[in-house]
Amino acid sequence: MSAAAEMQNNIAAQLRGMARADIDRIRLIAAVDNWPAMAEAELDRRRALERVQFLQSLTNTELAAVALGDIDLASLARRVWFGLGSP
């Protein structure tokens, strides 16, 4: 089974479970025609949440250094990403 078919089966199972509990929710889901845009908006929200969670993991001193521009977080992340390691 392809990954796409497996995902579709998983989503269908989730919908069937919802339908057993509340068929009106399924009717609402079926009536929406802009799911791709809504899914993209949710992905954007989740990406933003990941960034916020990372910022929350920094100490106040580290966060202040980023805020003041003493640490270029994007540049540092790119160096780590491309395997250049430590500054």
ABEGO torsion letter per residue (X at the ends): XBAAAAAAAAAAAAAAAAAAABAAAAAAAAABAAAAAAAAAAAAAAAAAAAAAAAAABBAAAAAAAAAGABBAAAAAAAAAAGAEBX
